[in-house]
């Protein structure tokens, strides 16, 4: 007979996933905030158009200058 005992591994600790759940709530809150801003924009724009006004009056926004590429080289390898 052997007097040795069997080595039993320690049980795995069950840890709560609070960081993952908190990150999911924060991401959902950010998404809802952006959807709310888009909704406000669409309502205001719809109200302006329904009242017969232009959303942006002429001259309210300046035209942006076109962006020039940093280099004019072609991407071909010849």
C-alpha positions, 0 to 999 in steps of 0.5 A: 500500500501507498501512503501518498494522497492524490493531488486534486487541482484547486477549483476554478474561481468564478469571478463576476464579469463586472468590467464586461457588463459595465463596458456593455452598458457604457457602449449602449449609453453612448449609442443611445446618446448618438441616436438621440442627437441624430433624432433631434437633428432630423426633427429640427430639419423636418420642422424647418422644411415643413415650415417652408424654410431652407435648412441652410440659408444661402451664404450660411455655409462657406464652400470648402476648398478641395483637398490636394493629395500629398503626392502626385505619384501614381501607385503603379510599380513601373 
